[in-house]
Amino acid sequence: MGISIWQLLIILVIVILLFGTKRLKGLGGDLGAAIKSFRTAIKDGEEDAKIDAKEGETIDGEVTSKEHQKR
């Protein structure tokens, strides 16, 4: 019950007629740059979380040790 190849081709032709190839190329490039930026931000966030876990928790700019939290 999925979409057949002919239906996909008709949709592709309609999209090309509506937007044009230059605009689709620009949209593809912008989408690729956005995905790359998102992946970089996720990777940086994971690295920051690992660093914070090693140093202790930060509260309002202060680094507190785990021993201090038990008191």
N, CA, C and O atoms as a Tripos MOL2 file, in Angstrom:
@<TRIPOS>MOLECULE
protein
  284   283    71     0     0
PROTEIN
NO_CHARGES

@<TRIPOS>ATOM
      1 N           0.8290   -1.1820    0.0000 N.3       1 MET1
      2 CA          0.0000    0.0000    0.0000 C.3       1 MET1
      3 C           0.8770    1.2500    0.0000 C.2       1 MET1
      4 O           0.3780    2.3520    0.2290 O.2       1 MET1
      5 N           2.1690    1.0940   -0.2520 N.am      2 GLY2
      6 CA          3.0800    2.2240   -0.2510 C.3       2 GLY2
      7 C           2.9920    3.0280   -1.5410 C.2       2 GLY2
      8 O           2.1380    2.7830   -2.3930 O.2       2 GLY2
      9 N           3.8760    3.9720   -1.6580 N.am      3 ILE3
     10 CA          3.9260    4.8350   -2.8390 C.3       3 ILE3
     11 C           4.7440    4.1350   -3.9150 C.2       3 ILE3
     12 O           5.8410    3.6450   -3.6480 O.2       3 ILE3
     13 N           4.2160    4.0890   -5.1160 N.am      4 SER4
     14 CA          4.9230    3.4280   -6.2090 C.3       4 SER4
     15 C           5.9390    4.4020   -6.8220 C.2       4 SER4
     16 O           5.9340    5.5950   -6.5190 O.2       4 SER4
     17 N           6.7950    3.8750   -7.6770 N.am      5 ILE5
     18 CA          7.8220    4.6820   -8.3330 C.3       5 ILE5
     19 C           7.1940    5.7420   -9.2310 C.2       5 ILE5
     20 O           7.7320    6.8420   -9.3600 O.2       5 ILE5
     21 N           6.0570    5.4220   -9.8540 N.am      6 TRP6
     22 CA          5.4060    6.3780  -10.7440 C.3       6 TRP6
     23 C           4.8470    7.5660   -9.9610 C.2       6 TRP6
     24 O           4.9090    8.7060  -10.4220 O.2       6 TRP6
     25 N           4.3100    7.2940   -8.7940 N.am      7 GLN7
     26 CA          3.7920    8.3780   -7.9610 C.3       7 GLN7
     27 C           4.9290    9.2900   -7.4910 C.2       7 GLN7
     28 O           4.7740   10.5110   -7.4460 O.2       7 GLN7
     29 N           6.0660    8.6930   -7.1440 N.am      8 LEU8
     30 CA          7.2250    9.4950   -6.7390 C.3       8 LEU8
     31 C           7.7320   10.3640   -7.8910 C.2       8 LEU8
     32 O           8.0930   11.5220   -7.6820 O.2       8 LEU8
     33 N           7.7610    9.8080   -9.1040 N.am      9 LEU9
     34 CA          8.2080   10.5750  -10.2610 C.3       9 LEU9
     35 C           7.2650   11.7440  -10.5600 C.2       9 LEU9
     36 O           7.7200   12.8360  -10.9010 O.2       9 LEU9
     37 N           5.9740   11.5190  -10.4340 N.am     10 ILE10
     38 CA          5.0050   12.6050  -10.6630 C.3      10 ILE10
     39 C           5.1850   13.7000   -9.6240 C.2      10 ILE10
     40 O           5.1470   14.8830   -9.9600 O.2      10 ILE10
     41 N           5.3800   13.3210   -8.3720 N.am     11 ILE11
     42 CA          5.6120   14.3140   -7.3120 C.3      11 ILE11
     43 C           6.8910   15.0880   -7.5900 C.2      11 ILE11
     44 O           6.9230   16.3050   -7.4120 O.2      11 ILE11
     45 N           7.9470   14.4040   -8.0220 N.am     12 LEU12
     46 CA          9.2210   15.0560   -8.3370 C.3      12 LEU12
     47 C           9.0590   16.0660   -9.4760 C.2      12 LEU12
     48 O           9.5910   17.1730   -9.3960 O.2      12 LEU12
     49 N           8.3470   15.7030  -10.5110 N.am     13 VAL13
     50 CA          8.1170   16.6080  -11.6400 C.3      13 VAL13
     51 C           7.3350   17.8480  -11.1860 C.2      13 VAL13
     52 O           7.6640   18.9680  -11.5780 O.2      13 VAL13
     53 N           6.3220   17.6500  -10.3760 N.am     14 ILE14
     54 CA          5.5270   18.7900   -9.8880 C.3      14 ILE14
     55 C           6.3820   19.7140   -9.0330 C.2      14 ILE14
     56 O           6.2880   20.9350   -9.1570 O.2      14 ILE14
     57 N           7.2170   19.1460   -8.1650 N.am     15 VAL15
     58 CA          8.0870   19.9710   -7.3130 C.3      15 VAL15
     59 C           9.0760   20.7560   -8.1640 C.2      15 VAL15
     60 O           9.3220   21.9310   -7.8910 O.2      15 VAL15
     61 N           9.6450   20.1320   -9.1850 N.am     16 ILE16
     62 CA         10.5930   20.8270  -10.0690 C.3      16 ILE16
     63 C           9.8910   21.9470  -10.8290 C.2      16 ILE16
     64 O          10.4510   23.0300  -10.9990 O.2      16 ILE16
     65 N           8.6880   21.6950  -11.2790 N.am     17 LEU17
     66 CA          7.9450   22.7410  -11.9880 C.3      17 LEU17
     67 C           7.5900   23.9050  -11.0680 C.2      17 LEU17
     68 O           7.6160   25.0590  -11.4950 O.2      17 LEU17
     69 N           7.2650   23.6190   -9.8330 N.am     18 LEU18
     70 CA          6.8860   24.6810   -8.8970 C.3      18 LEU18
     71 C           8.0730   25.5260   -8.4520 C.2      18 LEU18
     72 O           7.9910   26.7550   -8.4360 O.2      18 LEU18
     73 N           9.1750   24.8750   -8.0920 N.am     19 PHE19
     74 CA         10.2870   25.5920   -7.4900 C.3      19 PHE19
     75 C          11.4420   25.8650   -8.4420 C.2      19 PHE19
     76 O          12.1550   26.8530   -8.2650 O.2      19 PHE19
     77 N          11.6430   25.0400   -9.4220 N.am     20 GLY20
     78 CA         12.7770   25.2060  -10.3260 C.3      20 GLY20
     79 C          14.0180   24.5350   -9.7680 C.2      20 GLY20
     80 O          14.1300   24.3090   -8.5630 O.2      20 GLY20
     81 N          14.9510   24.2190  -10.6600 N.am     21 THR21
     82 CA         16.1370   23.4750  -10.2450 C.3      21 THR21
     83 C          17.1020   24.3210   -9.4230 C.2      21 THR21
     84 O          17.7260   23.8100   -8.4930 O.2      21 THR21
     85 N          17.2370   25.6080   -9.7490 N.am     22 LYS22
     86 CA         18.1690   26.4530   -8.9950 C.3      22 LYS22
     87 C          17.7200   26.6180   -7.5540 C.2      22 LYS22
     88 O          18.5320   26.5720   -6.6300 O.2      22 LYS22
     89 N          16.4370   26.8080   -7.3740 N.am     23 ARG23
     90 CA         15.9190   26.9960   -6.0220 C.3      23 ARG23
     91 C          16.0290   25.6940   -5.2210 C.2      23 ARG23
     92 O          16.3460   25.7240   -4.0320 O.2      23 ARG23
     93 N          15.7710   24.5600   -5.8620 N.am     24 LEU24
     94 CA         15.9060   23.2700   -5.1790 C.3      24 LEU24
     95 C          17.3560   23.0020   -4.7930 C.2      24 LEU24
     96 O          17.6250   22.4440   -3.7290 O.2      24 LEU24
     97 N          18.2970   23.4020   -5.6640 N.am     25 LYS25
     98 CA         19.7110   23.2290   -5.3630 C.3      25 LYS25
     99 C          20.0890   24.0700   -4.1500 C.2      25 LYS25
    100 O          20.8180   23.6070   -3.2730 O.2      25 LYS25
    101 N          19.6000   25.2930   -4.0980 N.am     26 GLY26
    102 CA         19.8730   26.1580   -2.9480 C.3      26 GLY26
    103 C          19.2620   25.6200   -1.6710 C.2      26 GLY26
    104 O          19.8810   25.6790   -0.6090 O.2      26 GLY26
    105 N          18.0490   25.0950   -1.7670 N.am     27 LEU27
    106 CA         17.3970   24.5160   -0.5910 C.3      27 LEU27
    107 C          18.1650   23.2890   -0.0980 C.2      27 LEU27
    108 O          18.3020   23.0800    1.1080 O.2      27 LEU27
    109 N          18.6560   22.4920   -1.0200 N.am     28 GLY28
    110 CA         19.4360   21.3150   -0.6490 C.3      28 GLY28
    111 C          20.7290   21.6960    0.0560 C.2      28 GLY28
    112 O          21.1090   21.0730    1.0480 O.2      28 GLY28
    113 N          21.3990   22.7130   -0.4540 N.am     29 GLY29
    114 CA         22.6300   23.1810    0.1840 C.3      29 GLY29
    115 C          22.3780   23.7510    1.5700 C.2      29 GLY29
    116 O          23.1410   23.5010    2.5040 O.2      29 GLY29
    117 N          21.2980   24.5220    1.6960 N.am     30 ASP30
    118 CA         20.9510   25.0850    2.9980 C.3      30 ASP30
    119 C          20.5870   23.9910    4.0000 C.2      30 ASP30
    120 O          20.9640   24.0590    5.1690 O.2      30 ASP30
    121 N          19.8580   22.9920    3.5360 N.am     31 LEU31
    122 CA         19.4830   21.8840    4.4080 C.3      31 LEU31
    123 C          20.7180   21.1040    4.8500 C.2      31 LEU31
    124 O          20.8180   20.7050    6.0100 O.2      31 LEU31
    125 N          21.6470   20.8880    3.9390 N.am     32 GLY32
    126 CA         22.8870   20.1950    4.2820 C.3      32 GLY32
    127 C          23.7060   20.9660    5.3010 C.2      32 GLY32
    128 O          24.2510   20.3730    6.2320 O.2      32 GLY32
    129 N          23.8010   22.2820    5.1370 N.am     33 ALA33
    130 CA         24.5400   23.1150    6.0900 C.3      33 ALA33
    131 C          23.8630   23.1030    7.4590 C.2      33 ALA33
    132 O          24.5430   23.0810    8.4850 O.2      33 ALA33
    133 N          22.5460   23.1180    7.4810 N.am     34 ALA34
    134 CA         21.8190   23.0880    8.7500 C.3      34 ALA34
    135 C          22.0450   21.7680    9.4810 C.2      34 ALA34
    136 O          22.2280   21.7530   10.6980 O.2      34 ALA34
    137 N          22.0310   20.6670    8.7430 N.am     35 ILE35
    138 CA         22.2580   19.3610    9.3630 C.3      35 ILE35
    139 C          23.6780   19.2710    9.9020 C.2      35 ILE35
    140 O          23.8960   18.7410   10.9910 O.2      35 ILE35
    141 N          24.6460   19.7840    9.1460 N.am     36 LYS36
    142 CA         26.0380   19.7660    9.5930 C.3      36 LYS36
    143 C          26.2110   20.5900   10.8570 C.2      36 LYS36
    144 O          26.9000   20.1670   11.7850 O.2      36 LYS36
    145 N          25.5900   21.7630   10.9020 N.am     37 SER37
    146 CA         25.6520   22.6170   12.0790 C.3      37 SER37
    147 C          25.0000   21.9480   13.2850 C.2      37 SER37
    148 O          25.5160   22.0320   14.4000 O.2      37 SER37
    149 N          23.8720   21.2860   13.0650 N.am     38 PHE38
    150 CA         23.1770   20.5890   14.1440 C.3      38 PHE38
    151 C          24.0390   19.4740   14.7180 C.2      38 PHE38
    152 O          24.1340   19.3230   15.9360 O.2      38 PHE38
    153 N          24.6670   18.6930   13.8450 N.am     39 ARG39
    154 CA         25.5210   17.5950   14.3100 C.3      39 ARG39
    155 C          26.7110   18.1250   15.0970 C.2      39 ARG39
    156 O          27.0940   17.5350   16.1070 O.2      39 ARG39
    157 N          27.3000   19.2280   14.6480 N.am     40 THR40
    158 CA         28.4210   19.8300   15.3590 C.3      40 THR40
    159 C          27.9870   20.3040   16.7410 C.2      40 THR40
    160 O          28.7090   20.1070   17.7180 O.2      40 THR40
    161 N          26.8180   20.9230   16.8310 N.am     41 ALA41
    162 CA         26.3190   21.3980   18.1160 C.3      41 ALA41
    163 C          26.0460   20.2400   19.0680 C.2      41 ALA41
    164 O          26.3320   20.3420   20.2610 O.2      41 ALA41
    165 N          25.5030   19.1560   18.5630 N.am     42 ILE42
    166 CA         25.2410   17.9730   19.3910 C.3      42 ILE42
    167 C          26.5620   17.3920   19.9000 C.2      42 ILE42
    168 O          26.6730   17.0230   21.0690 O.2      42 ILE42
    169 N          27.5540   17.3130   19.0210 N.am     43 LYS43
    170 CA         28.8560   16.7640   19.4010 C.3      43 LYS43
    171 C          29.5120   17.6380   20.4650 C.2      43 LYS43
    172 O          30.0740   17.1190   21.4290 O.2      43 LYS43
    173 N          29.4460   18.9620   20.3000 N.am     44 ASP44
    174 CA         30.0160   19.8750   21.2820 C.3      44 ASP44
    175 C          29.3010   19.7660   22.6250 C.2      44 ASP44
    176 O          29.9340   19.8350   23.6780 O.2      44 ASP44
    177 N          27.9930   19.5980   22.5860 N.am     45 GLY45
    178 CA         27.2240   19.4500   23.8180 C.3      45 GLY45
    179 C          27.5890   18.1830   24.5630 C.2      45 GLY45
    180 O          27.6670   18.1880   25.7920 O.2      45 GLY45
    181 N          27.8140   17.1010   23.8420 N.am     46 GLU46
    182 CA         28.2120   15.8460   24.4740 C.3      46 GLU46
    183 C          29.5920   15.9720   25.0990 C.2      46 GLU46
    184 O          29.8250   15.4560   26.1920 O.2      46 GLU46
    185 N          30.5120   16.6530   24.4170 N.am     47 GLU47
    186 CA         31.8560   16.8490   24.9620 C.3      47 GLU47
    187 C          31.8040   17.7090   26.2160 C.2      47 GLU47
    188 O          32.5040   17.4210   27.1860 O.2      47 GLU47
    189 N          30.9850   18.7620   26.2160 N.am     48 ASP48
    190 CA         30.8370   19.6140   27.3890 C.3      48 ASP48
    191 C          30.2590   18.8410   28.5670 C.2      48 ASP48
    192 O          30.6700   19.0480   29.7080 O.2      48 ASP48
    193 N          29.3130   17.9560   28.2970 N.am     49 ALA49
    194 CA         28.7090   17.1450   29.3550 C.3      49 ALA49
    195 C          29.7440   16.2070   29.9640 C.2      49 ALA49
    196 O          29.7430   15.9890   31.1760 O.2      49 ALA49
    197 N          30.6270   15.6490   29.1370 N.am     50 LYS50
    198 CA         31.6740   14.7620   29.6620 C.3      50 LYS50
    199 C          32.6440   15.5410   30.5380 C.2      50 LYS50
    200 O          33.0630   15.0540   31.5880 O.2      50 LYS50
    201 N          33.0030   16.7490   30.1110 N.am     51 ILE51
    202 CA         33.9220   17.5780   30.8900 C.3      51 ILE51
    203 C          33.2860   17.9620   32.2140 C.2      51 ILE51
    204 O          33.9500   17.9100   33.2490 O.2      51 ILE51
    205 N          32.0150   18.3450   32.2070 N.am     52 ASP52
    206 CA         31.3080   18.7140   33.4370 C.3      52 ASP52
    207 C          31.2070   17.5350   34.3890 C.2      52 ASP52
    208 O          31.3060   17.7070   35.6040 O.2      52 ASP52
    209 N          31.0120   16.3530   33.8540 N.am     53 ALA53
    210 CA         30.9080   15.1620   34.6990 C.3      53 ALA53
    211 C          32.2390   14.8700   35.3900 C.2      53 ALA53
    212 O          32.2570   14.4000   36.5270 O.2      53 ALA53
    213 N          33.3410   15.1440   34.7120 N.am     54 LYS54
    214 CA         34.6530   14.9080   35.3070 C.3      54 LYS54
    215 C          34.9700   15.9440   36.3790 C.2      54 LYS54
    216 O          35.5470   15.5980   37.4090 O.2      54 LYS54
    217 N          34.6100   17.1960   36.1640 N.am     55 GLU55
    218 CA         34.9710   18.2740   37.0780 C.3      55 GLU55
    219 C          34.0100   18.4110   38.2490 C.2      55 GLU55
    220 O          34.3900   18.9570   39.2850 O.2      55 GLU55
    221 N          32.8160   17.9480   38.1200 N.am     56 GLY56
    222 CA         31.8040   18.1420   39.1470 C.3      56 GLY56
    223 C          30.6800   18.9650   38.5580 C.2      56 GLY56
    224 O          30.7290   19.3440   37.3880 O.2      56 GLY56
    225 N          29.6800   19.2420   39.3530 N.am     57 GLU57
    226 CA         28.5540   20.0160   38.8610 C.3      57 GLU57
    227 C          28.8460   21.5030   38.9690 C.2      57 GLU57
    228 O          29.5360   21.9470   39.8870 O.2      57 GLU57
    229 N          28.3180   22.2640   38.0280 N.am     58 THR58
    230 CA         28.4560   23.7140   38.0850 C.3      58 THR58
    231 C          27.1230   24.3160   38.4880 C.2      58 THR58
    232 O          26.0790   23.9990   37.9190 O.2      58 THR58
    233 N          27.1810   25.1950   39.4860 N.am     59 ILE59
    234 CA         25.9890   25.8980   39.9370 C.3      59 ILE59
    235 C          26.3230   27.3800   39.9440 C.2      59 ILE59
    236 O          27.1670   27.8230   40.7230 O.2      59 ILE59
    237 N          25.6750   28.1390   39.0920 N.am     60 ASP60
    238 CA         25.8970   29.5790   38.9690 C.3      60 ASP60
    239 C          27.3740   29.9200   38.7990 C.2      60 ASP60
    240 O          27.8630   30.8830   39.3900 O.2      60 ASP60
    241 N          28.0670   29.1500   38.0100 N.am     61 GLY61
    242 CA         29.4660   29.4450   37.7130 C.3      61 GLY61
    243 C          30.4320   28.8510   38.7150 C.2      61 GLY61
    244 O          31.6410   28.9050   38.4910 O.2      61 GLY61
    245 N          29.9470   28.2810   39.8220 N.am     62 GLU62
    246 CA         30.8260   27.6840   40.8180 C.3      62 GLU62
    247 C          30.9590   26.1990   40.5410 C.2      62 GLU62
    248 O          29.9910   25.5300   40.1820 O.2      62 GLU62
    249 N          32.1470   25.7040   40.7110 N.am     63 VAL63
    250 CA         32.3660   24.2680   40.5760 C.3      63 VAL63
    251 C          32.3860   23.6960   41.9770 C.2      63 VAL63
    252 O          33.2100   24.0900   42.8020 O.2      63 VAL63
    253 N          31.4980   22.7850   42.2450 N.am     64 THR64
    254 CA         31.4310   22.1740   43.5660 C.3      64 THR64
    255 C          31.8530   20.7280   43.4560 C.2      64 THR64
    256 O          31.5200   20.0460   42.4870 O.2      64 THR64
    257 N          32.5810   20.2640   44.4410 N.am     65 SER65
    258 CA         33.0110   18.8680   44.4140 C.3      65 SER65
    259 C          31.8960   17.9900   44.9610 C.2      65 SER65
    260 O          30.9530   18.4750   45.5870 O.2      65 SER65
    261 N          32.0170   16.7310   44.7240 N.am     66 LYS66
    262 CA         30.9930   15.8010   45.1900 C.3      66 LYS66
    263 C          31.0340   15.6520   46.7050 C.2      66 LYS66
    264 O          30.0030   15.3890   47.3230 O.2      66 LYS66
    265 N          32.2310   15.8180   47.3260 N.am     67 GLU67
    266 CA         32.3380   15.7300   48.7780 C.3      67 GLU67
    267 C          31.6080   16.8940   49.4360 C.2      67 GLU67
    268 O          30.9740   16.7220   50.4770 O.2      67 GLU67
    269 N          31.6940   18.0760   48.8340 N.am     68 HIS68
    270 CA         31.0420   19.2620   49.3770 C.3      68 HIS68
    271 C          29.5240   19.1090   49.3500 C.2      68 HIS68
    272 O          28.8350   19.6540   50.2130 O.2      68 HIS68
    273 N          28.9980   18.3790   48.3790 N.am     69 GLN69
    274 CA         27.5540   18.2040   48.2550 C.3      69 GLN69
    275 C          27.0040   17.2940   49.3430 C.2      69 GLN69
    276 O          25.8320   17.4110   49.6990 O.2      69 GLN69
    277 N          27.8240   16.3840   49.8830 N.am     70 LYS70
    278 CA         27.3480   15.4580   50.8910 C.3      70 LYS70
    279 C          27.1230   16.1390   52.2330 C.2      70 LYS70
    280 O          26.3090   15.6650   53.0260 O.2      70 LYS70
    281 N          27.8220   17.2400   52.5120 N.am     71 ARG71
    282 CA         27.7210   17.9300   53.8020 C.3      71 ARG71
    283 C          26.4270   18.5960   54.0120 C.2      71 ARG71
    284 O          26.2120   19.2120   55.0550 O.2      71 ARG71
@<TRIPOS>BOND
     1     1     2 1
     2     2     3 1
     3     3     4 2
     4     3     5 am
     5     5     6 1
     6     6     7 1
     7     7     8 2
     8     7     9 am
     9     9    10 1
    10    10    11 1
    11    11    12 2
    12    11    13 am
    13    13    14 1
    14    14    15 1
    15    15    16 2
    16    15    17 am
    17    17    18 1
    18    18    19 1
    19    19    20 2
    20    19    21 am
    21    21    22 1
    22    22    23 1
    23    23    24 2
    24    23    25 am
    25    25    26 1
    26    26    27 1
    27    27    28 2
    28    27    29 am
    29    29    30 1
    30    30    31 1
    31    31    32 2
    32    31    33 am
    33    33    34 1
    34    34    35 1
    35    35    36 2
    36    35    37 am
    37    37    38 1
    38    38    39 1
    39    39    40 2
    40    39    41 am
    41    41    42 1
    42    42    43 1
    43    43    44 2
    44    43    45 am
    45    45    46 1
    46    46    47 1
    47    47    48 2
    48    47    49 am
    49    49    50 1
    50    50    51 1
    51    51    52 2
    52    51    53 am
    53    53    54 1
    54    54    55 1
    55    55    56 2
    56    55    57 am
    57    57    58 1
    58    58    59 1
    59    59    60 2
    60    59    61 am
    61    61    62 1
    62    62    63 1
    63    63    64 2
    64    63    65 am
    65    65    66 1
    66    66    67 1
    67    67    68 2
    68    67    69 am
    69    69    70 1
    70    70    71 1
    71    71    72 2
    72    71    73 am
    73    73    74 1
    74    74    75 1
    75    75    76 2
    76    75    77 am
    77    77    78 1
    78    78    79 1
    79    79    80 2
    80    79    81 am
    81    81    82 1
    82    82    83 1
    83    83    84 2
    84    83    85 am
    85    85    86 1
    86    86    87 1
    87    87    88 2
    88    87    89 am
    89    89    90 1
    90    90    91 1
    91    91    92 2
    92    91    93 am
    93    93    94 1
    94    94    95 1
    95    95    96 2
    96    95    97 am
    97    97    98 1
    98    98    99 1
    99    99   100 2
   100    99   101 am
   101   101   102 1
   102   102   103 1
   103   103   104 2
   104   103   105 am
   105   105   106 1
   106   106   107 1
   107   107   108 2
   108   107   109 am
   109   109   110 1
   110   110   111 1
   111   111   112 2
   112   111   113 am
   113   113   114 1
   114   114   115 1
   115   115   116 2
   116   115   117 am
   117   117   118 1
   118   118   119 1
   119   119   120 2
   120   119   121 am
   121   121   122 1
   122   122   123 1
   123   123   124 2
   124   123   125 am
   125   125   126 1
   126   126   127 1
   127   127   128 2
   128   127   129 am
   129   129   130 1
   130   130   131 1
   131   131   132 2
   132   131   133 am
   133   133   134 1
   134   134   135 1
   135   135   136 2
   136   135   137 am
   137   137   138 1
   138   138   139 1
   139   139   140 2
   140   139   141 am
   141   141   142 1
   142   142   143 1
   143   143   144 2
   144   143   145 am
   145   145   146 1
   146   146   147 1
   147   147   148 2
   148   147   149 am
   149   149   150 1
   150   150   151 1
   151   151   152 2
   152   151   153 am
   153   153   154 1
   154   154   155 1
   155   155   156 2
   156   155   157 am
   157   157   158 1
   158   158   159 1
   159   159   160 2
   160   159   161 am
   161   161   162 1
   162   162   163 1
   163   163   164 2
   164   163   165 am
   165   165   166 1
   166   166   167 1
   167   167   168 2
   168   167   169 am
   169   169   170 1
   170   170   171 1
   171   171   172 2
   172   171   173 am
   173   173   174 1
   174   174   175 1
   175   175   176 2
   176   175   177 am
   177   177   178 1
   178   178   179 1
   179   179   180 2
   180   179   181 am
   181   181   182 1
   182   182   183 1
   183   183   184 2
   184   183   185 am
   185   185   186 1
   186   186   187 1
   187   187   188 2
   188   187   189 am
   189   189   190 1
   190   190   191 1
   191   191   192 2
   192   191   193 am
   193   193   194 1
   194   194   195 1
   195   195   196 2
   196   195   197 am
   197   197   198 1
   198   198   199 1
   199   199   200 2
   200   199   201 am
   201   201   202 1
   202   202   203 1
   203   203   204 2
   204   203   205 am
   205   205   206 1
   206   206   207 1
   207   207   208 2
   208   207   209 am
   209   209   210 1
   210   210   211 1
   211   211   212 2
   212   211   213 am
   213   213   214 1
   214   214   215 1
   215   215   216 2
   216   215   217 am
   217   217   218 1
   218   218   219 1
   219   219   220 2
   220   219   221 am
   221   221   222 1
   222   222   223 1
   223   223   224 2
   224   223   225 am
   225   225   226 1
   226   226   227 1
   227   227   228 2
   228   227   229 am
   229   229   230 1
   230   230   231 1
   231   231   232 2
   232   231   233 am
   233   233   234 1
   234   234   235 1
   235   235   236 2
   236   235   237 am
   237   237   238 1
   238   238   239 1
   239   239   240 2
   240   239   241 am
   241   241   242 1
   242   242   243 1
   243   243   244 2
   244   243   245 am
   245   245   246 1
   246   246   247 1
   247   247   248 2
   248   247   249 am
   249   249   250 1
   250   250   251 1
   251   251   252 2
   252   251   253 am
   253   253   254 1
   254   254   255 1
   255   255   256 2
   256   255   257 am
   257   257   258 1
   258   258   259 1
   259   259   260 2
   260   259   261 am
   261   261   262 1
   262   262   263 1
   263   263   264 2
   264   263   265 am
   265   265   266 1
   266   266   267 1
   267   267   268 2
   268   267   269 am
   269   269   270 1
   270   270   271 1
   271   271   272 2
   272   271   273 am
   273   273   274 1
   274   274   275 1
   275   275   276 2
   276   275   277 am
   277   277   278 1
   278   278   279 1
   279   279   280 2
   280   279   281 am
   281   281   282 1
   282   282   283 1
   283   283   284 2
@<TRIPOS>SUBSTRUCTURE
     1 MET1         2 RESIDUE 1 A MET
     2 GLY2         6 RESIDUE 1 A GLY
     3 ILE3        10 RESIDUE 1 A ILE
     4 SER4        14 RESIDUE 1 A SER
     5 ILE5        18 RESIDUE 1 A ILE
     6 TRP6        22 RESIDUE 1 A TRP
     7 GLN7        26 RESIDUE 1 A GLN
     8 LEU8        30 RESIDUE 1 A LEU
     9 LEU9        34 RESIDUE 1 A LEU
    10 ILE10       38 RESIDUE 1 A ILE
    11 ILE11       42 RESIDUE 1 A ILE
    12 LEU12       46 RESIDUE 1 A LEU
    13 VAL13       50 RESIDUE 1 A VAL
    14 ILE14       54 RESIDUE 1 A ILE
    15 VAL15       58 RESIDUE 1 A VAL
    16 ILE16       62 RESIDUE 1 A ILE
    17 LEU17       66 RESIDUE 1 A LEU
    18 LEU18       70 RESIDUE 1 A LEU
    19 PHE19       74 RESIDUE 1 A PHE
    20 GLY20       78 RESIDUE 1 A GLY
    21 THR21       82 RESIDUE 1 A THR
    22 LYS22       86 RESIDUE 1 A LYS
    23 ARG23       90 RESIDUE 1 A ARG
    24 LEU24       94 RESIDUE 1 A LEU
    25 LYS25       98 RESIDUE 1 A LYS
    26 GLY26      102 RESIDUE 1 A GLY
    27 LEU27      106 RESIDUE 1 A LEU
    28 GLY28      110 RESIDUE 1 A GLY
    29 GLY29      114 RESIDUE 1 A GLY
    30 ASP30      118 RESIDUE 1 A ASP
    31 LEU31      122 RESIDUE 1 A LEU
    32 GLY32      126 RESIDUE 1 A GLY
    33 ALA33      130 RESIDUE 1 A ALA
    34 ALA34      134 RESIDUE 1 A ALA
    35 ILE35      138 RESIDUE 1 A ILE
    36 LYS36      142 RESIDUE 1 A LYS
    37 SER37      146 RESIDUE 1 A SER
    38 PHE38      150 RESIDUE 1 A PHE
    39 ARG39      154 RESIDUE 1 A ARG
    40 THR40      158 RESIDUE 1 A THR
    41 ALA41      162 RESIDUE 1 A ALA
    42 ILE42      166 RESIDUE 1 A ILE
    43 LYS43      170 RESIDUE 1 A LYS
    44 ASP44      174 RESIDUE 1 A ASP
    45 GLY45      178 RESIDUE 1 A GLY
    46 GLU46      182 RESIDUE 1 A GLU
    47 GLU47      186 RESIDUE 1 A GLU
    48 ASP48      190 RESIDUE 1 A ASP
    49 ALA49      194 RESIDUE 1 A ALA
    50 LYS50      198 RESIDUE 1 A LYS
    51 ILE51      202 RESIDUE 1 A ILE
    52 ASP52      206 RESIDUE 1 A ASP
    53 ALA53      210 RESIDUE 1 A ALA
    54 LYS54      214 RESIDUE 1 A LYS
    55 GLU55      218 RESIDUE 1 A GLU
    56 GLY56      222 RESIDUE 1 A GLY
    57 GLU57      226 RESIDUE 1 A GLU
    58 THR58      230 RESIDUE 1 A THR
    59 ILE59      234 RESIDUE 1 A ILE
    60 ASP60      238 RESIDUE 1 A ASP
    61 GLY61      242 RESIDUE 1 A GLY
    62 GLU62      246 RESIDUE 1 A GLU
    63 VAL63      250 RESIDUE 1 A VAL
    64 THR64      254 RESIDUE 1 A THR
    65 SER65      258 RESIDUE 1 A SER
    66 LYS66      262 RESIDUE 1 A LYS
    67 GLU67      266 RESIDUE 1 A GLU
    68 HIS68      270 RESIDUE 1 A HIS
    69 GLN69      274 RESIDUE 1 A GLN
    70 LYS70      278 RESIDUE 1 A LYS
    71 ARG71      282 RESIDUE 1 A ARG
